[in-house]
């Protein structure tokens, strides 16, 4: 299970890097009225794939780890630690699922737009909301920023 947690921690940085690239490309395209090129589409797909991979690891951890389903079996008397566990079991899980959905909606909506500026605009809006949710739901203080270092 520790290996999956480490992979989930490392994958967080892949998601962060791809989200920054996707946001920069979307906003530059939208505000700079640039053409929609294949690399714009690809970054959305890569961002979505990274989110899917991260979610798959998270689901496995949620089902088999101590911070998901098992969290509901904890005695109430454990106080503050119970709040941290419930953050992972409920808040983190639900917010991240919504973020994954928004990334995929943004990718699909940008493909369906006719004009390049609208493709970039849709990607920018949906990716921004998803990234804000990700930033809120990532347990920045409960896990090492750079696992294994």
VMD Tcl script that draws the C-alpha trace (Angstrom):
set ca {
  {0.00 0.00 0.00}
  {2.93 2.33 0.71}
  {4.04 2.06 -2.92}
  {0.60 3.16 -4.10}
  {0.65 6.12 -1.72}
  {4.09 7.08 -3.02}
  {2.90 6.79 -6.64}
  {-0.17 8.86 -5.79}
  {2.09 11.51 -4.21}
  {4.44 11.57 -7.20}
  {1.57 11.62 -9.69}
  {0.32 14.77 -7.97}
  {3.30 16.62 -9.45}
  {2.58 15.30 -12.94}
  {-0.96 16.63 -12.58}
  {0.29 20.00 -11.28}
  {2.80 20.40 -14.11}
  {0.30 19.41 -16.81}
  {-2.34 21.69 -15.29}
  {0.04 24.66 -15.44}
  {0.91 23.92 -19.07}
  {-2.76 23.42 -19.98}
  {-3.78 26.67 -18.27}
  {-0.98 28.69 -19.86}
  {-1.81 27.37 -23.33}
  {-5.55 27.93 -22.85}
  {-5.19 31.50 -21.57}
  {-2.56 32.45 -24.15}
  {-4.80 31.08 -26.87}
  {-7.92 32.77 -25.54}
  {-6.49 36.17 -24.66}
  {-4.01 36.21 -27.54}
  {-6.63 35.00 -30.03}
  {-4.32 32.26 -31.25}
  {-5.18 29.38 -33.51}
  {-6.12 26.04 -31.98}
  {-3.33 23.62 -32.86}
  {-2.95 19.90 -32.26}
  {-0.69 20.48 -29.25}
  {-3.53 22.42 -27.59}
  {-5.76 19.37 -27.96}
  {-2.98 17.03 -26.82}
  {-2.25 18.91 -23.60}
  {-5.92 18.62 -22.64}
  {-5.82 14.90 -23.35}
  {-2.59 14.46 -21.36}
  {-4.01 16.49 -18.47}
  {-7.14 14.33 -18.50}
  {-5.10 11.12 -18.68}
  {-2.95 12.22 -15.74}
  {-6.10 13.03 -13.77}
  {-7.57 9.63 -14.66}
  {-4.40 7.84 -13.56}
  {-4.35 9.82 -10.32}
  {-8.02 9.04 -9.73}
  {-7.47 5.32 -10.37}
  {-4.66 5.26 -7.80}
  {-6.88 7.22 -5.41}
  {-9.80 4.83 -5.82}
  {-7.57 1.84 -5.11}
  {-6.24 3.59 -2.00}
  {-9.76 4.62 -0.98}
  {-11.04 1.03 -1.21}
  {-8.07 -0.84 0.22}
  {-6.19 1.76 2.28}
  {-6.86 3.11 5.75}
  {-8.01 6.55 4.58}
  {-11.12 5.60 2.62}
  {-13.83 3.13 3.45}
  {-12.06 2.08 6.64}
  {-12.26 5.67 7.89}
  {-15.93 5.21 8.61}
  {-15.10 2.38 11.01}
  {-12.91 4.58 13.24}
  {-14.20 5.31 16.74}
  {-15.45 8.88 17.16}
  {-13.28 9.43 20.25}
  {-10.12 9.84 18.18}
  {-10.91 13.55 17.63}
  {-8.58 15.51 15.38}
  {-7.13 12.45 13.66}
  {-10.67 11.47 12.72}
  {-11.10 14.85 11.01}
  {-7.95 14.27 8.94}
  {-9.13 10.80 7.97}
  {-12.58 12.10 7.06}
  {-10.96 14.77 4.90}
  {-9.45 12.00 2.78}
  {-12.49 9.75 2.95}
  {-15.02 12.41 1.95}
  {-13.78 15.88 1.01}
  {-10.66 14.95 -0.92}
  {-12.33 12.09 -2.77}
  {-15.48 13.96 -3.81}
  {-13.75 17.20 -4.79}
  {-11.19 15.34 -6.88}
  {-13.88 13.38 -8.73}
  {-15.55 16.68 -9.62}
  {-12.18 18.08 -10.78}
  {-11.60 15.06 -13.04}
  {-15.06 15.47 -14.56}
  {-14.44 19.19 -15.17}
  {-11.15 18.50 -16.97}
  {-12.92 16.05 -19.27}
  {-15.82 18.44 -19.85}
  {-13.35 21.22 -20.67}
  {-11.53 19.00 -23.14}
  {-14.79 17.91 -24.82}
  {-16.31 21.39 -24.88}
  {-13.17 22.87 -26.42}
  {-13.27 20.25 -29.19}
  {-16.91 21.10 -29.96}
  {-16.41 24.85 -30.29}
  {-16.20 26.17 -33.85}
  {-13.83 29.12 -33.41}
  {-10.30 28.78 -32.06}
  {-10.76 31.53 -29.47}
  {-13.83 29.72 -28.08}
  {-11.92 26.44 -27.91}
  {-9.25 28.12 -25.79}
  {-11.85 29.98 -23.71}
  {-13.77 26.82 -22.83}
  {-10.57 24.98 -21.94}
  {-9.42 27.93 -19.81}
  {-12.68 28.18 -17.89}
  {-13.13 24.48 -17.14}
  {-9.44 23.85 -16.44}
  {-9.31 26.85 -14.10}
  {-12.25 25.61 -12.03}
  {-10.76 22.11 -11.95}
  {-7.32 23.39 -10.88}
  {-8.83 25.54 -8.13}
  {-10.65 22.48 -6.80}
  {-7.44 20.45 -7.02}
  {-5.52 23.08 -5.08}
  {-8.19 23.10 -2.37}
  {-8.40 19.31 -2.09}
  {-4.72 18.33 -2.25}
  {-3.50 17.48 1.26}
  {-0.45 19.73 1.02}
  {0.41 19.49 4.72}
  {-0.51 15.85 5.41}
  {1.85 14.33 2.87}
  {5.48 15.11 2.01}
  {5.77 17.51 -0.93}
  {8.50 15.41 -2.47}
  {8.12 11.79 -1.28}
  {11.30 9.83 -0.85}
  {13.56 12.87 -0.59}
}
mol new
graphics top color blue
foreach p $ca { graphics top sphere $p radius 0.5 }
foreach p [lrange $ca 0 end-1] q [lrange $ca 1 end] { graphics top cylinder $p $q radius 0.2 }
display resetview
